[in-house]
Amino acid sequence: MSHRQIPDDLKAKIRESERYNWLATRGLNELMLLENLPEDLQRAIRRHLFRFDKKLPIVASMDESILDAIRERMEHKTYIEGSRVLVRGGLMDKMVYIVQGKLESTSEGETVVPLSEGDVCGAELITLCLEHYVLNRDGDKFRIPAGKLVSKRTVRCITNVEAFTLRAADLEDVFSLYSGLLIQNPLVQGAITKESLHPKSLLRSRSY
């Protein structure tokens, strides 16, 4: 970092981030170790680790094979106190499942909602993906227009936070891959009529 002439305050944050990441993982890449296990054992462990479907009724209604594909794409992530997971007006490019730590979500109306272990941040990505898919299905790979991915809230870490994240691009790939199962799902069909998948349903499920 010295030859890059990085400011001292930024160096301190980098060291703090590295220390917390080591404490959270004990220096091991758990997901990499997981890949060496038999496939059925991998699925069982991921199902234990990623229980976000219990928080999100729309996700819970999906076929288990779709959920397994989503879990396979989850990535471990650590944030230090003061980090911003999402920024109002910025790109909402990921969904975050909180393992431990405390955050706060501040909306455009300055309403502050606390978030902690088991909560999901950015879950509206699921709604956007499903609505975009059923309204634009043509058998080709799809991408959500960037204009629809603008965050309406800022999510800041009150403490150090350990989480698993899912990128918007990976979620889009899963929905494209399992298009047949999705379109047969009553909740996905409801997206066509703009009823079942209204974003307010996600707010009621405590995911921000």
Sequence and secondary structure as in RCSB ss.txt:
>XXXX:A:sequence
MSHRQIPDDLKAKIRESERYNWLATRGLNELMLLENLPEDLQRAIRRHLFRFDKKLPIVASMDESILDAIRERME
HKTYIEGSRVLVRGGLMDKMVYIVQGKLESTSEGETVVPLSEGDVCGAELITLCLEHYVLNRDGDKFRIPAGKLV
SKRTVRCITNVEAFTLRAADLEDVFSLYSGLLIQNPLVQGAITKESLHPKSLLRSRSY
>XXXX:A:secstr
 TTTT  HHHHHHHHHHHHHHHHHHTT  HHHHHTTS HHHHHHHHHHH  GGGT HHHHTS HHHHHHHHHT E
EEEE TT EEE TTSB  EEEEEEE  EEEEETT  EEEE TT EESTHHHHHHHHHHHHH SSS     GGGGB
 SEEEEESS EEEEEEEHHHHHHHHHHTHHHHHHSHHHHHHHTTSTT THHHHHTTB 
